[in-house]
Amino acid sequence: MSIGSPSQKRDPGLLRRELDAARGRWRVLGLYERFEQVIVLLLTGAIAVIVVAAIWNLMLEVAISLVLKGQLDVTEHAAFQRVFGMVFTVIIALEFKRSLLVAVERREGIVQARTVVLLALLAILRKLIIMDLAETEALKIIGLAATLLALGAVYWALREQDRRFERG
């Protein structure tokens, strides 16, 4: 259940039960597993700070460019690249943070191949969005496109593997 969901707001004891369950899981962890959990929680906190800072910078960029300067024209390629590059940075950080939270809950291992591939796809998409195609060598664009296709195929294969595993 996600934090802030309507059913959680109606059940004030839910947070207490979740904390009790977390304490119970903590007791059965070995020393290295506890170390791993602490590191993941620290990384999650650091990424949360990065997300807040990125959102703050995005809001400042849009507010200053749009309101104060009147210069934000998303039909202008450079402005589009700048704003959506910042948006993708936030999306990538959020997805990374979510993957760490899944690891904390121990639903899956720390390193999840599907999440790593998804993050790589998002990073390359961000690169393509902010890239000035007129100034970029064709070979570099072809290389990024080939990488996107390969990562897309790997993501599809991993997703299909997960579906087959779920069906049993």
C-alpha positions, 0 to 999 in steps of 0.5 A, a space after each residue: 500500500 502506498 503512503 498517503 493512500 485513501 485507505 491508509 488515512 482511514 486506518 490510523 493503526 496502519 502505521 503502527 502495524 507496519 512499524 511492528 512488522 518492520 521490527 519483526 523483519 529486522 530481528 530475523 536479519 543477519 548482520 550483513 542483511 542489517 548493514 545492507 538495509 541501513 545503507 539502502 535507507 541512507 541512499 533512499 534519504 540521499 535520493 529524496 534530498 536530490 529529488 527535492 533539490 531537482 524539483 526546486 531547481 525545475 520550479 525556479 527554472 520555469 518560474 524565472 523563465 516563464 514569469 519573470 523573464 517571459 522567455 519560456 517558449 516550449 516550442 523553442 527547441 532549447 527551452 524544451 530540451 532544458 525543461 524536459 531534461 530537468 523533468 527526466 532527471 526527477 523521473 530517473 531519481 524517483 524511479 531509483 528511489 522507488 527501487 531502493 524502497 522495494 529493496 528495503 521491504 525485501 520483496 526482491 533483492 537489492 539489485 533488480 535487473 529490470 529496474 537497472 535496465 529501465 533506469 538506463 532507458 530513461 537516462 538515454 531518453 533524457 540524453 536524446 531529449 537534451 541533445 542538440 541533434 544539429 551539433 551531434 555526430 550521426 554515429 553517436 545518435 546511431 549508437 544511442 538508438 542501437 543502445 535504446 533498442 538493445 535495452 528495450 529488448 532486454 527489458 521486454 525479455 525480463 518482463 516476459 520472464 517475470 510474467 512466465 514466473 508469475 503464471 507458474 
